[in-house]
Amino acid sequence: MSEYPKKRARVHVAHERVPLNYDVDYTMLRSRNEGHAGLILAPRATFRDDFSWTTSATWVAPRDDNKYGLDPNGDWHDEELENPVFADPPPETQKKPKQKSKILRWSGTSFSRTWLKDLGLVVQLNHISLHCSNVLPCPATFKILHTNGIHPVTIRYCGCKRALPHHIQLLRRGLYPANQMLPETCVTFSLLRFLHQLSLTSKASTYNFYRALEKMMTNTGLDLLKQGGRGHVENGVATTKEGKLVVPCLTCPRQENLPEGWEKAPVGKKFLYAFILCMDANFRLKNQLVSSFSADPGLGIGWAYMMPLKTYKAYVLSQANAQDISTCVGFSALAKANTKFSKGLQYTGVGAVTCGWSEMFLPCGVGNLQKGERYPNMDLIFASFLCFIYALYILISYDIACQWFIHLLERMDNWPESYQIPSTTQIRPALPKMHEAGHARKKHERLSLCYLRGVGLTDGESVERMWAGHNALGNAMKIMGPGTRHDVLDDHFGFWNWQKYMATGNTLVRRYKDAVLLRNSQVEAHHGLTSTISTDQAEEWERVCRVWEDEPYPKAKSQNPFHVEGATRLKAGGVVYHSMSASAFLTLGLELEEEQRRVTTQAKTLAKGTTQQHASLTEQRNQLWTKLRNWEQVRSVYMPGLLQYQTDHPPVLKSDHPEDSPLLLPSSIPANKQQFVCIPSLAAAEEKLRTAQCHNALNNLQHILNMKSHMVQFKNANIRGQQDGTWSRAIITRIHDRDELKVLLPQDVRSYTNPERLRKGPGRRGTLEDDAVPLSSSTNLSPNPEDTDGIQLLPELRTQRDGTGETRRMLSWIWLVGGQGSNSENNDLLCSEWAKSRARAARAKEEVVLLKEEMQRATVTLEWRADWWMERASLRRVDAALAEGLRAYAEDQASLQHTLQAHFLTLWKDPLSQPDNDEDNINCDYEYDDSDDGEHDIDSESHNNVDDVEHSGGESVEEQYPNEYEDDEDDL
């Protein structure tokens, strides 16, 4: 190092920190004048004098005793100062030890997790010497959140003369307390800095970040190959077969958890061994044309949830000209996926078949969609999973099952040989409950999960809930390579399954409690309704219901007890004029009338619109013309004299547009000529529909007025300023524009401006003096409903509500009034309500029995999983050290299965101890039909044994899944 000049001009000097691996600071002085630099060692002063605490801190306290310090005489500090500045650190200090999130203790055969707290670690605050003469304990549940997980820690507060507030003691140790009074949770500063940067870059929520910390300490089911037991067999990775790395469903029927002779079970119990599957597509998980499988092949395509690439791709290409999916309702998602939204995409989404009970992904049950939701893609995805199970009865819930199932047997002939389904499998289609309302109601009772026997309370919408949990992956999936995308999807699907696997106990017991309550209420309601009718009538309706249920799909021969329309007329010898019934014809006419009014209003609004708006209006008019032409063909059937009437009274057309074309419904024909133009009772049927339309219009008007009143009051109480006021007024105005309501006149709204109903407002907030009392109660935040017409502007606490659909619907009191005999005019309507009530009670009973069966199957599956792991503990012939590790891991996994089994049995103690009284009175004594009329059968001898499909792993569940139902056993 060159010497410094004896005298030099004053220059700007920069001080820079040099990061070293020693606990000492050096200051480097660098001159910017001539490019040469010099180093000055500036060691920190050692605090060993008597005034160290008073001179180095802002608070006065006695010094610690040096005999308890880490460097009593300062020799370590002086030794570090004398070391060379730029010398390399010793080899043993070049690598810092890896920070572990777990501490494992060897028990002799396997590792078990423990904590430093259990090993006796105690952290003393406010003393560098870790010694205090008067310690104060912390709560026993004290936890610290750090970047490597959540750790239970024993903290001792300082209580001597130098004591500070507890939260200050924690902050000085780098721990941020959750509260200042009695903190039980603290967060390290390093974790807060990491969360800050993570939220800024990824926009992740704090809740999801906390969940990730939890999973770092408790989640063990994410290593696919390891949890699949591939390390316990020779050449485990190379010999991994398709679908072997999934987290299995505990409740699905398989050979390992079914009783002997289940194939010959009584008629009333066969539904217990059926598979309920749900199938649907997700167009959020699309992928752009950014790479190929040759450049990004992926690590294990086909080993878990995604389908094998080769066979699937070859079949889809061979069916490129096959008919696309069609539906009776025209879901917008299908239309979008098949048109302009597929441009520039390698995959427009994914399709999947999932378990309808446990909401879990199935092996090789997810496939890519090259161009929308087409039959070849969905067919092979459905067939791919069936290769892994042995089932005689399968119910498949699909939102377009009414169309997809029609030619399924014909398309099966083109499936690859390895995907062929044996001829003895019985498949029944069904519609999800939420999607059912969007379908045409006629003949869809045969697809309704509310009326199909053996399905319990299954709603068929499980796949929609599963997609909702993975839609957030959409943005990341767009730009991934195809192989990476497969691996990432497998990883996320495995995580989803593992959470369901661990939560099976709480899920089933919660469903059981709800099912018992629903069963009791529905059975009691059905008994009350049955008591109001005669015994002979009830027996006749019971016979009709059983005949309809026993008939195989498509149930075209027997009478449908759930459908009312036209029943009385057909019984009286009426004639069926058209496949579209008279009521459906009139309903469609009223809908066209409403659409004509909507197009007329839009045409007036777009008088000076843009070119694009006029093009949209033209497209709507063309669609309306098509509907009118189709409707007019049916109109000639139900109004045969209309042609002669039009000849005698030619209509006057306002324009050539479809919205001005007269529909000529029966009400537009003079009453004295209706009998010559229309079929009998058609005009009376329209009158009833018009009356119902008036009631709906009044209800809608009341709803709109209530909504506007609420919004106006909210605006007056909360909106300030010109910009916000204009925006709110525009929103309120659009309410009337949407429903095409007239402007209310003063005489129409006089009840709203009645002086007797007006009350003085509370005034603007913050304008009252200290001693002033507001007009409304200042202590009660909830206003009096009588003063506000039932409208409350303050937020209300929302609690969980029961379902309001057909499953949980309760009969009105009017049906329980006596006198509804067989001679009543509403006999057919009463029959329909009785059949629906019977179905609700039967489904609730089935749910209770199914849940108890699932609990038993899950218990047996966990025991089988434990034995499966113990068998693999000694399969490989390796050296002693590796054999010991393999056995330890296998025993750890087996211990997890036994721990879960014990925990679940504790939760299920009451349900499993209840007698099976529902099985004898469940009204499910039906036999699956073996004919080929709309169903497909499976050969029991040809199936794939999937002994190696199941795999899992985990740790103790006492902390993560406490017995939260222990205090509610009496409710069961």
ZAMARGU-4260 file (C-alpha; in steps of 0.2 Angstrom, whole numbers, plus 5000, padded with zeros to 4 digits):
<rodrens>
0) 5000/5000/5000 | 5007/5017/4995 | 5010/5030/5008 | 4999/5045/5009 | 5006/5062/5004
5) 5011/5072/5019 | 5000/5087/5015 | 4986/5087/5003 | 4971/5098/4999 | 4954/5095/5007
10) 4944/5084/4996 | 4926/5076/4998 | 4928/5060/5007 | 4915/5046/5006 | 4912/5034/5020
15) 4907/5016/5015 | 4903/5001/5025 | 4912/4985/5020 | 4902/4969/5023 | 4912/4956/5032
20) 4908/4940/5041 | 4914/4946/5057 | 4904/4956/5070 | 4915/4972/5068 | 4913/4987/5058
25) 4927/4995/5048 | 4927/5011/5039 | 4935/5014/5022 | 4940/5031/5018 | 4941/5033/4999
30) 4948/5049/4991 | 4941/5055/4975 | 4955/5066/4970 | 4969/5055/4963 | 4961/5038/4963
35) 4971/5030/4977 | 4962/5025/4993 | 4967/5022/5011 | 4960/5011/5024 | 4958/5017/5042
40) 4953/5004/5055 | 4940/5011/5066 | 4935/4998/5079 | 4920/5001/5090 | 4922/5005/5108
45) 4920/4991/5120 | 4907/4994/5133 | 4916/4987/5148 | 4917/5003/5159 | 4906/5007/5173
50) 4896/5019/5163 | 4892/5009/5148 | 4873/5008/5150 | 4871/5026/5154 | 4882/5032/5140
55) 4876/5021/5126 | 4857/5021/5129 | 4843/5033/5131 | 4837/5026/5148 | 4846/5024/5164
60) 4848/5006/5171 | 4862/4996/5181 | 4874/4987/5170 | 4874/4968/5169 | 4886/4957/5178
65) 4901/4953/5166 | 4902/4935/5172 | 4886/4931/5163 | 4891/4940/5147 | 4896/4931/5131
70) 4913/4941/5131 | 4917/4945/5149 | 4934/4953/5147 | 4933/4959/5129 | 4947/4947/5122
75) 4936/4941/5108 | 4932/4959/5102 | 4951/4964/5102 | 4955/4948/5092 | 4943/4952/5079
80) 4950/4970/5077 | 4968/4964/5075 | 4963/4952/5060 | 4967/4958/5042 | 4954/4968/5034
85) 4952/4959/5018 | 4957/4941/5024 | 4946/4927/5019 | 4936/4920/5033 | 4940/4903/5039
90) 4933/4889/5028 | 4921/4883/5042 | 4913/4900/5042 | 4911/4903/5023 | 4894/4894/5023
95) 4881/4898/5035 | 4871/4884/5042 | 4854/4881/5033 | 4840/4888/5043 | 4828/4874/5047
100) 4809/4876/5050 | 4808/4859/5059 | 4818/4851/5073 | 4817/4832/5072 | 4820/4820/5086
105) 4826/4802/5082 | 4815/4789/5092 | 4825/4774/5087 | 4815/4770/5072 | 4809/4786/5064
110) 4810/4805/5066 | 4796/4815/5076 | 4795/4834/5076 | 4799/4844/5091 | 4802/4862/5096
115) 4816/4871/5105 | 4803/4875/5118 | 4801/4857/5122 | 4820/4855/5123 | 4820/4869/5136
120) 4824/4885/5127 | 4819/4901/5136 | 4822/4918/5129 | 4825/4932/5142 | 4821/4949/5137
125) 4829/4966/5142 | 4845/4958/5147 | 4860/4954/5136 | 4866/4942/5149 | 4850/4933/5148
130) 4848/4934/5167 | 4835/4943/5177 | 4832/4944/5196 | 4813/4945/5194 | 4807/4936/5178
135) 4789/4937/5172 | 4782/4922/5162 | 4773/4924/5145 | 4757/4915/5140 | 4759/4896/5137
140) 4753/4898/5119 | 4765/4912/5114 | 4771/4910/5096 | 4783/4919/5085 | 4781/4921/5066
145) 4797/4920/5056 | 4801/4918/5038 | 4803/4899/5041 | 4787/4896/5049 | 4777/4898/5066
150) 4786/4893/5082 | 4780/4891/5099 | 4793/4900/5111 | 4795/4902/5130 | 4798/4921/5133
155) 4803/4928/5150 | 4799/4947/5153 | 4810/4957/5164 | 4802/4962/5180 | 4817/4970/5190
160) 4821/4988/5192 | 4826/4991/5174 | 4810/4984/5168 | 4801/4992/5153 | 4783/4989/5146
165) 4782/4972/5139 | 4779/4977/5121 | 4794/4988/5122 | 4805/4973/5128 | 4798/4963/5113
170) 4802/4977/5100 | 4820/4979/5107 | 4822/4961/5103 | 4816/4963/5085 | 4799/4956/5089
175) 4783/4965/5084 | 4769/4961/5096 | 4751/4958/5090 | 4744/4969/5103 | 4751/4980/5118
180) 4741/4973/5132 | 4745/4954/5133 | 4753/4948/5117 | 4752/4930/5113 | 4759/4932/5095
185) 4774/4941/5088 | 4781/4944/5071 | 4800/4946/5068 | 4805/4962/5059 | 4813/4952/5045
190) 4796/4943/5041 | 4788/4960/5041 | 4800/4967/5028 | 4798/4951/5018 | 4779/4953/5018
195) 4780/4971/5013 | 4791/4967/4998 | 4780/4952/4993 | 4764/4962/4994 | 4771/4976/4984
200) 4777/4964/4970 | 4764/4950/4970 | 4749/4959/4978 | 4747/4943/4989 | 4735/4945/5004
205) 4741/4944/5022 | 4729/4930/5025 | 4737/4919/5011 | 4754/4923/5017 | 4749/4917/5034
210) 4742/4901/5027 | 4759/4898/5018 | 4768/4900/5035 | 4756/4887/5042 | 4759/4875/5028
215) 4778/4876/5031 | 4776/4869/5048 | 4761/4856/5045 | 4760/4852/5026 | 4769/4836/5021
220) 4759/4830/5006 | 4767/4840/4992 | 4782/4830/4986 | 4774/4819/4973 | 4787/4806/4970
225) 4792/4805/4988 | 4774/4804/4995 | 4770/4791/4981 | 4782/4779/4988 | 4793/4779/4973
230) 4809/4780/4983 | 4804/4763/4991 | 4805/4753/4976 | 4819/4749/4963 | 4820/4761/4949
235) 4805/4770/4957 | 4806/4786/4945 | 4809/4776/4929 | 4795/4763/4933 | 4782/4776/4938
240) 4765/4773/4929 | 4751/4784/4924 | 4741/4792/4939 | 4752/4784/4952 | 4756/4801/4961
245) 4739/4807/4966 | 4733/4811/4983 | 4718/4798/4984 | 4701/4801/4990 | 4697/4792/5006
250) 4679/4790/5003 | 4678/4784/4985 | 4673/4766/4984 | 4688/4755/4979 | 4692/4736/4982
255) 4702/4740/4998 | 4688/4748/5007 | 4673/4739/5001 | 4665/4724/5010 | 4665/4707/5003
260) 4651/4703/4991 | 4647/4721/4988 | 4643/4717/4970 | 4628/4706/4976 | 4622/4719/4989
265) 4603/4721/4991 | 4593/4732/4980 | 4591/4745/4993 | 4610/4747/4996 | 4618/4747/4979
270) 4618/4766/4978 | 4631/4765/4993 | 4644/4758/4981 | 4641/4770/4966 | 4653/4783/4960
275) 4647/4801/4958 | 4657/4811/4946 | 4657/4829/4941 | 4663/4835/4924 | 4666/4853/4918
280) 4678/4864/4909 | 4688/4880/4914 | 4692/4893/4901 | 4702/4903/4914 | 4717/4892/4913
285) 4722/4895/4895 | 4739/4895/4887 | 4747/4905/4873 | 4758/4899/4859 | 4774/4902/4868
290) 4783/4886/4867 | 4782/4867/4863 | 4784/4851/4872 | 4800/4847/4863 | 4807/4863/4871
295) 4798/4861/4887 | 4794/4843/4890 | 4789/4843/4908 | 4795/4832/4922 | 4781/4819/4924
300) 4767/4822/4912 | 4753/4809/4916 | 4760/4803/4932 | 4747/4813/4943 | 4732/4823/4938
305) 4735/4828/4920 | 4731/4816/4906 | 4746/4807/4896 | 4750/4817/4881 | 4752/4805/4867
310) 4736/4795/4867 | 4725/4810/4871 | 4733/4821/4858 | 4732/4808/4844 | 4713/4804/4848
315) 4709/4823/4848 | 4717/4825/4831 | 4708/4810/4824 | 4692/4818/4829 | 4696/4836/4822
320) 4680/4836/4812 | 4668/4829/4825 | 4653/4839/4830 | 4656/4852/4843 | 4646/4853/4859
325) 4629/4860/4858 | 4617/4863/4872 | 4598/4867/4874 | 4602/4883/4883 | 4616/4891/4874
330) 4629/4894/4888 | 4639/4910/4883 | 4655/4902/4889 | 4654/4888/4876 | 4651/4901/4862
335) 4665/4912/4868 | 4677/4897/4869 | 4674/4891/4852 | 4676/4908/4842 | 4687/4923/4843
340) 4693/4920/4860 | 4704/4905/4855 | 4715/4915/4843 | 4733/4914/4847 | 4731/4901/4861
345) 4738/4884/4862 | 4725/4878/4874 | 4709/4888/4877 | 4707/4880/4895 | 4706/4863/4903
350) 4692/4850/4906 | 4691/4839/4921 | 4681/4825/4929 | 4681/4826/4948 | 4674/4817/4963
355) 4657/4823/4967 | 4658/4818/4986 | 4675/4824/4992 | 4678/4838/4979 | 4695/4830/4974
360) 4704/4829/4958 | 4706/4811/4951 | 4720/4802/4943 | 4723/4807/4924 | 4706/4816/4926
365) 4712/4833/4919 | 4715/4837/4900 | 4719/4852/4889 | 4706/4859/4878 | 4713/4864/4861
370) 4698/4873/4855 | 4684/4875/4867 | 4674/4861/4876 | 4672/4849/4862 | 4665/4831/4863
375) 4681/4822/4859 | 4691/4831/4873 | 4678/4828/4886 | 4674/4810/4881 | 4692/4805/4883
380) 4694/4814/4899 | 4679/4805/4906 | 4686/4788/4900 | 4703/4791/4906 | 4698/4791/4924
385) 4687/4776/4922 | 4703/4766/4918 | 4708/4768/4936 | 4692/4762/4945 | 4682/4746/4947
390) 4664/4752/4948 | 4647/4745/4943 | 4637/4761/4945 | 4642/4778/4939 | 4633/4794/4940
395) 4640/4808/4930 | 4635/4826/4933 | 4638/4838/4918 | 4631/4855/4914 | 4626/4849/4897
400) 4623/4831/4900 | 4606/4832/4891 | 4616/4834/4875 | 4632/4825/4879 | 4624/4809/4884
405) 4613/4807/4869 | 4626/4799/4857 | 4639/4794/4870 | 4637/4775/4866 | 4640/4779/4848
410) 4656/4789/4851 | 4663/4775/4863 | 4666/4765/4847 | 4679/4777/4842 | 4688/4778/4858
415) 4706/4771/4860 | 4706/4752/4864 | 4715/4756/4881 | 4701/4768/4886 | 4686/4756/4882
420) 4673/4754/4896 | 4668/4736/4900 | 4650/4733/4894 | 4643/4730/4912 | 4646/4748/4918
425) 4629/4757/4921 | 4631/4776/4918 | 4617/4788/4922 | 4618/4807/4917 | 4613/4821/4928
430) 4612/4840/4928 | 4620/4850/4942 | 4607/4859/4953 | 4613/4877/4949 | 4614/4874/4930
435) 4597/4865/4929 | 4587/4881/4930 | 4595/4887/4914 | 4589/4872/4904 | 4572/4868/4896
440) 4561/4861/4910 | 4553/4849/4899 | 4559/4831/4902 | 4573/4837/4913 | 4566/4829/4929
445) 4574/4813/4923 | 4591/4822/4925 | 4588/4832/4941 | 4598/4827/4956 | 4583/4832/4967
450) 4573/4817/4960 | 4586/4804/4956 | 4587/4790/4969 | 4603/4786/4978 | 4612/4803/4976
455) 4608/4810/4993 | 4611/4829/4994 | 4624/4829/4980 | 4622/4846/4970 | 4634/4841/4956
460) 4643/4858/4957 | 4659/4852/4966 | 4669/4855/4950 | 4664/4873/4950 | 4670/4876/4967
465) 4686/4868/4963 | 4689/4879/4948 | 4685/4894/4959 | 4700/4890/4970 | 4712/4889/4954
470) 4706/4903/4944 | 4719/4914/4951 | 4732/4904/4941 | 4725/4910/4925 | 4737/4924/4922
475) 4753/4914/4926 | 4746/4899/4915 | 4746/4910/4899 | 4764/4912/4897 | 4771/4896/4903
480) 4778/4882/4893 | 4767/4867/4890 | 4778/4855/4901 | 4780/4868/4915 | 4761/4871/4915
485) 4757/4853/4917 | 4769/4852/4932 | 4762/4867/4940 | 4744/4861/4938 | 4749/4844/4945
490) 4757/4853/4960 | 4742/4864/4964 | 4729/4850/4961 | 4740/4839/4973 | 4740/4853/4986
495) 4721/4855/4984 | 4718/4836/4987 | 4730/4836/5002 | 4720/4849/5011 | 4704/4839/5007
500) 4712/4823/5013 | 4717/4831/5030 | 4700/4839/5032 | 4690/4824/5028 | 4685/4821/5047
505) 4678/4839/5050 | 4670/4839/5033 | 4660/4823/5035 | 4654/4827/5053 | 4648/4844/5048
510) 4639/4837/5033 | 4631/4824/5045 | 4625/4836/5057 | 4617/4846/5043 | 4610/4831/5035
515) 4602/4824/5051 | 4593/4841/5054 | 4587/4842/5036 | 4581/4824/5037 | 4571/4827/5052
520) 4562/4842/5045 | 4559/4835/5028 | 4552/4818/5034 | 4541/4827/5047 | 4535/4839/5033
525) 4531/4824/5021 | 4521/4815/5035 | 4511/4831/5038 | 4507/4832/5020 | 4502/4814/5018
530) 4491/4815/5033 | 4480/4828/5023 | 4476/4816/5009 | 4467/4799/5009 | 4476/4783/5011
535) 4471/4776/4994 | 4477/4792/4985 | 4494/4792/4994 | 4496/4773/4989 | 4492/4777/4971
540) 4505/4792/4970 | 4518/4781/4979 | 4515/4768/4965 | 4517/4781/4951 | 4533/4788/4959
545) 4541/4770/4961 | 4536/4766/4943 | 4545/4782/4936 | 4560/4779/4947 | 4562/4761/4942
550) 4561/4764/4924 | 4579/4766/4916 | 4585/4782/4907 | 4577/4791/4897 | 4561/4787/4907
555) 4550/4789/4891 | 4536/4777/4895 | 4530/4780/4913 | 4520/4795/4919 | 4531/4809/4926
560) 4524/4813/4943 | 4534/4829/4945 | 4528/4837/4929 | 4511/4846/4930 | 4508/4854/4913
565) 4495/4846/4903 | 4491/4832/4915 | 4473/4836/4918 | 4469/4838/4899 | 4478/4822/4895
570) 4469/4812/4908 | 4452/4819/4901 | 4457/4812/4884 | 4465/4827/4877 | 4476/4827/4861
575) 4495/4831/4860 | 4496/4843/4845 | 4515/4846/4845 | 4531/4842/4854 | 4530/4859/4861
580) 4516/4860/4874 | 4503/4873/4874 | 4509/4882/4889 | 4527/4882/4882 | 4520/4889/4866
585) 4512/4903/4876 | 4527/4906/4887 | 4538/4908/4872 | 4526/4920/4864 | 4526/4931/4880
590) 4545/4930/4880 | 4546/4936/4862 | 4534/4950/4866 | 4546/4956/4880 | 4561/4955/4868
595) 4552/4965/4855 | 4549/4979/4868 | 4568/4978/4872 | 4573/4979/4854 | 4561/4994/4851
600) 4568/5003/4866 | 4586/5000/4860 | 4582/5006/4843 | 4575/5023/4849 | 4591/5025/4860
605) 4603/5021/4846 | 4595/5033/4833 | 4612/5042/4832 | 4623/5028/4838 | 4640/5022/4832
610) 4642/5010/4818 | 4647/4996/4830 | 4631/5000/4840 | 4620/4999/4824 | 4629/4983/4819
615) 4624/4975/4836 | 4606/4981/4834 | 4606/4973/4817 | 4612/4956/4824 | 4599/4957/4837
620) 4585/4960/4825 | 4591/4945/4814 | 4591/4934/4829 | 4573/4940/4833 | 4568/4936/4815
625) 4574/4918/4817 | 4565/4916/4833 | 4549/4923/4826 | 4549/4911/4811 | 4551/4896/4822
630) 4537/4902/4833 | 4525/4905/4819 | 4527/4887/4813 | 4521/4881/4830 | 4508/4895/4831
635) 4499/4887/4815 | 4496/4871/4826 | 4488/4879/4841 | 4479/4893/4831 | 4473/4884/4815
640) 4460/4897/4811 | 4473/4911/4811 | 4476/4911/4792 | 4458/4914/4789 | 4457/4928/4802
645) 4472/4937/4794 | 4463/4936/4777 | 4448/4944/4784 | 4457/4956/4795 | 4474/4960/4787
650) 4486/4967/4800 | 4494/4985/4798 | 4513/4984/4799 | 4522/4999/4806 | 4538/4994/4798
655) 4548/4980/4792 | 4558/4977/4808 | 4554/4961/4818 | 4550/4971/4834 | 4535/4978/4824
660) 4529/4961/4818 | 4512/4957/4827 | 4513/4941/4837 | 4494/4938/4836 | 4492/4929/4853
665) 4475/4923/4858 | 4472/4939/4868 | 4474/4950/4852 | 4459/4941/4844 | 4442/4947/4849
670) 4434/4936/4862 | 4419/4931/4850 | 4431/4924/4838 | 4444/4915/4849 | 4434/4899/4848
675) 4436/4899/4829 | 4454/4903/4829 | 4462/4894/4844 | 4461/4877/4850 | 4450/4874/4866
680) 4456/4882/4882 | 4471/4891/4874 | 4464/4908/4878 | 4461/4903/4896 | 4478/4897/4898
685) 4485/4914/4891 | 4474/4923/4903 | 4482/4914/4918 | 4500/4917/4911 | 4495/4935/4909
690) 4489/4936/4927 | 4505/4929/4933 | 4515/4941/4922 | 4506/4955/4930 | 4510/4949/4948
695) 4529/4947/4942 | 4528/4965/4935 | 4521/4972/4952 | 4534/4963/4962 | 4548/4969/4950
700) 4541/4987/4952 | 4541/4985/4971 | 4559/4979/4971 | 4565/4993/4960 | 4556/5006/4971
705) 4564/4999/4986 | 4581/4998/4978 | 4580/5016/4973 | 4574/5022/4990 | 4588/5013/4998
710) 4601/5021/4986 | 4593/5038/4988 | 4594/5037/5007 | 4612/5031/5006 | 4617/5045/4994
715) 4610/5058/5006 | 4618/5051/5021 | 4636/5047/5014 | 4639/5055/4997 | 4647/5073/4997
720) 4654/5083/4983 | 4649/5087/4965 | 4658/5072/4957 | 4652/5059/4968 | 4635/5066/4968
725) 4634/5066/4949 | 4640/5048/4948 | 4628/5042/4961 | 4613/5051/4952 | 4618/5042/4936
730) 4618/5025/4944 | 4601/5029/4952 | 4594/5034/4935 | 4600/5019/4927 | 4588/5008/4938
735) 4573/5015/4929 | 4582/5014/4912 | 4585/4995/4914 | 4567/4991/4918 | 4559/5003/4906
740) 4549/5011/4919 | 4539/5027/4917 | 4543/5043/4927 | 4534/5044/4943 | 4521/5058/4944
745) 4518/5068/4960 | 4501/5059/4963 | 4509/5042/4961 | 4522/5046/4975 | 4511/5056/4987
750) 4513/5042/5000 | 4532/5045/5000 | 4530/5064/5003 | 4517/5063/5017 | 4522/5076/5030
755) 4516/5064/5044 | 4529/5051/5039 | 4543/5064/5038 | 4555/5065/5052 | 4570/5077/5054
760) 4586/5070/5049 | 4601/5068/5061 | 4611/5081/5052 | 4629/5081/5045 | 4642/5071/5055
765) 4654/5082/5065 | 4643/5097/5066 | 4636/5094/5084 | 4643/5103/5099 | 4650/5093/5113
770) 4634/5094/5124 | 4622/5092/5110 | 4612/5075/5108 | 4608/5069/5090 | 4590/5066/5086
775) 4593/5047/5083 | 4600/5037/5097 | 4619/5040/5098 | 4622/5024/5108 | 4612/5012/5096
780) 4621/5011/5079 | 4606/5002/5072 | 4591/5014/5067 | 4574/5009/5071 | 4566/5000/5057
785) 4550/5009/5060 | 4558/5026/5057 | 4567/5020/5041 | 4554/5010/5032 | 4564/4994/5036
790) 4579/5001/5026 | 4595/5001/5036 | 4611/5010/5029 | 4623/5003/5041 | 4632/4987/5038
795) 4624/4972/5046 | 4632/4956/5052 | 4630/4942/5040 | 4628/4924/5046 | 4628/4908/5037
800) 4611/4905/5029 | 4603/4889/5024 | 4600/4885/5006 | 4584/4891/4998 | 4583/4879/4983
805) 4573/4864/4980 | 4583/4853/4992 | 4579/4863/5008 | 4562/4870/5002 | 4548/4868/5015
810) 4530/4866/5011 | 4518/4881/5013 | 4504/4880/5026 | 4492/4880/5012 | 4496/4862/5007
815) 4493/4856/5024 | 4475/4861/5024 | 4463/4847/5023 | 4450/4844/5010 | 4463/4841/4995
820) 4455/4825/4990 | 4456/4816/4974 | 4441/4825/4967 | 4449/4842/4969 | 4453/4853/4954
825) 4471/4854/4959 | 4473/4836/4961 | 4487/4835/4948 | 4496/4850/4956 | 4495/4842/4973
830) 4502/4825/4966 | 4517/4835/4960 | 4520/4843/4977 | 4518/4827/4986 | 4530/4818/4974
835) 4543/4832/4977 | 4540/4832/4996 | 4543/4813/4995 | 4559/4815/4985 | 4566/4828/4997
840) 4563/4817/5012 | 4571/4802/5003 | 4586/4812/4997 | 4589/4818/5015 | 4588/4800/5022
845) 4600/4794/5008 | 4613/4808/5013 | 4613/4802/5031 | 4616/4784/5026 | 4629/4789/5013
850) 4639/4800/5025 | 4640/4785/5038 | 4646/4774/5024 | 4659/4787/5019 | 4665/4787/5037
855) 4667/4769/5037 | 4676/4768/5020 | 4688/4782/5026 | 4693/4773/5041 | 4696/4757/5032
860) 4706/4766/5019 | 4717/4774/5032 | 4721/4758/5039 | 4725/4751/5022 | 4736/4765/5018
865) 4746/4762/5034 | 4749/4744/5030 | 4753/4749/5012 | 4767/4760/5019 | 4774/4747/5030
870) 4775/4734/5016 | 4786/4747/5007 | 4798/4749/5021 | 4808/4734/5016 | 4806/4732/4997
875) 4823/4738/4992 | 4839/4729/4995 | 4851/4743/4999 | 4864/4746/5012 | 4860/4748/5030
880) 4861/4767/5032 | 4849/4769/5017 | 4838/4755/5023 | 4836/4763/5040 | 4831/4780/5032
885) 4818/4771/5020 | 4810/4762/5035 | 4810/4778/5046 | 4801/4787/5032 | 4788/4773/5029
890) 4785/4771/5048 | 4782/4790/5049 | 4769/4789/5035 | 4761/4774/5043 | 4760/4784/5059
895) 4752/4798/5051 | 4738/4787/5044 | 4735/4780/5061 | 4735/4797/5069 | 4722/4803/5056
900) 4712/4787/5059 | 4711/4790/5078 | 4707/4808/5076 | 4693/4805/5063 | 4686/4791/5074
905) 4685/4803/5089 | 4675/4815/5078 | 4664/4802/5071 | 4660/4793/5087 | 4642/4798/5088
910) 4637/4795/5069 | 4645/4778/5069 | 4637/4773/5085 | 4619/4777/5078 | 4609/4762/5072
915) 4606/4761/5053 | 4587/4764/5054 | 4586/4774/5038 | 4592/4760/5027 | 4575/4751/5028
920) 4564/4766/5025 | 4574/4776/5012 | 4563/4772/4997 | 4579/4767/4987 | 4574/4749/4984
925) 4578/4749/4966 | 4588/4738/4954 | 4600/4746/4941 | 4593/4740/4925 | 4605/4729/4915
930) 4598/4733/4898 | 4607/4744/4885 | 4592/4757/4884 | 4602/4773/4887 | 4614/4765/4900
935) 4631/4756/4898 | 4636/4741/4908 | 4653/4736/4915 | 4661/4718/4915 | 4667/4715/4933
940) 4681/4704/4926 | 4690/4717/4916 | 4696/4732/4927 | 4712/4739/4932 | 4719/4736/4949
945) 4726/4752/4956 | 4735/4746/4972 | 4749/4759/4969 | 4738/4774/4965 | 4735/4779/4983
950) 4749/4788/4992 | 4750/4802/5005 | 4760/4808/5020 | 4759/4820/5034 | 4761/4824/5052
955) 4752/4825/5068 | 4735/4834/5066 | 4730/4838/5084 | 4736/4856/5082 | 4729/4859/5064
960) 4712/4850/5066 | 4706/4851/5084 | 4690/4842/5089 | 4679/4856/5087 | 4663/4846/5088
965) 4667/4838/5105 | 4655/4850/5114 | 4641/4848/5102 | 4639/4829/5103 | 4621/4831/5110
970) 4616/4840/5094 | 4619/4824/5084
</rodrens>
